[in-house]
Amino acid sequence: MKILGHLRRVLAPGPHSEDGSALIEFALTLPTLCGLLFCFLELCLLFYSYDMISESAREGTRYAIVRGASCQTTAGVSCETTAAKVNTYVSNLGWPNLAGGTMVVDTTYPNGSDAVGNPVQTKVTYTFRITMHFVPTNNISLSSTSVMYILQ
């Protein structure tokens, strides 16, 4: 008799228990929350990478402006640099490459001279690889340019 009463309560129309509904809601929202979290982390890496290449461009021009055509050490030895040396210096700064992209450095002297008072320009281009599979574009090209005037 007790079993019949329980069976009648289970099969009878009317309000039922909501046991297990939280588990189903959690299972449906967890992938969405994880996707948003990973998108946010990828966006943070993108902004970090842009900051990294901007700082690299500034460091390259700083390196070049103090090593112009009239640069001499205290011993009287020339410390003049070339665009290729600046490019190598910037490439070897040792910034961590978290996103696995590629960095290209291009240093030029817009006026054609590395004499005091002329500008030097360092442009750093970085290809940021997106690691999420559901994003249609796999790479984003970032670029930063720094221009300063040669001091010595």
N, C-alpha and C positions, 0 to 999 in steps of 0.2 A: 504494500500500500504506500509505503514511503517513497518507493521508486516511482510509482505512478504520479504522485503529487509533484515530484521533482521534474519528471518528464513533461507534465502538463504546464509547469511554469516555464520551461525552456522553449516549448513549441508554441505557447500561447502568444498571440499578437499583443503589442504594447511596448512600453519602454524596456530596453535591454541594457545590459551592462556594457560599459565602454572599456572594459579591460583589453589591453593590447593596442589601443588606438595610438597611444603615445609612441609605441615602438614603430608603428607604421609611419607616423609623421616624421620620426627621427630618421628612418631609413630613406625617406623621400627628400629630406632637406640636407642631409649630410653631404651628398655629392655636390650639391650646389654651393654649400659653404666652403668645401674644400677647393672647388674650382675658383671661387672668388679669392680665397686666400693665396692660391698659387699665382693667379693673375696679379694680385697686389705685390707679391714678392718679385715677380718678373718686372713689373713696373719700377720697383725700387732699384733693381739691378740696372735697368735702363738709365735712370737718373744718375746713379753712381757712375756708370760708364761715361756719361756725358760730362760729368764733373771731372772725371779722370782725364779725358782728352783735352778739356779746357785748361786744366792745370798743366798738362804736358806741353801744350802750345805756349803758355806763358813762360814755363821753365826754359823752353827752347829759345824764345826771344831774349830772355834775361841772360842766358848763356852767350848769345851772339852779341848783345849790345856792349858787353864789357870786354869783348875780344875782337874789336874792329881792326882796321888797317894799321892804326898807330899803337896797338897794345904791346907793351913791353913789361917784362918782369923786373923785379928789383935788381937782378943781375944783368939787365940790359938785353936779355934774350927775347926775341919776338914771341908773343903768345897769340898771334893772329889765328883766327879760325876760318873755316870755309863752310859753305852750305852743307856739304857732305858730312863734315864733322859734327855740325849741329844736328843733322838728321840722325846720325849714329848715337849722339848723346841722348836725344829724346827717346829713341827706340830702346835704349838700355837703362832708362830710369828705374825700371823694376816695378812699375805699377802692376798690381795683380790683375790678371785677366780672368775674371770670374765667369764671363759669359762665353768664352771660347771664340771670340771674334778676331778680326785682323786689323792692325793699325798701320797706316801709311803716313809718313811724315814728309813734308815738302817745305824746304826753307828757300826763300828767294830774297833778293835785294831789289825792290821795285825800281830804284833809280839806277841800278846797274853798278853800284859802287858800295864798297864796305868801308868808306871813309867816315870820319866823325860827322855827325849831323844828318846822315842819310838813314832812311828807314830800313828795317829788316822785318820780314814777315815769315811767320811759321804757321803752316796750316796742317792740322792733324785730322785725318779722316779715319773713322773706325766703323767697321761693319759689325753690328750687334746681332748675334744669332738668337732667335727666339726658340726656346726649347719646348714650348707647349705644342702638342700635336693638333689641337683643334683650332689653332690660329692659321688662317690661310696664307699669310706672308711669313716667310722663314727668316728674313733678314731686314734690319733697319739700318740705314746709313746715317751716321752721326758725323758732324764736322764742326771744327772750331778753329778760328783764326786769331792770331795775336800779332799786332804790329807795334813796334817800339823803335826809338831812334838811337843810333849807335852813340855811345858815350866816349869811348876811347879807342 
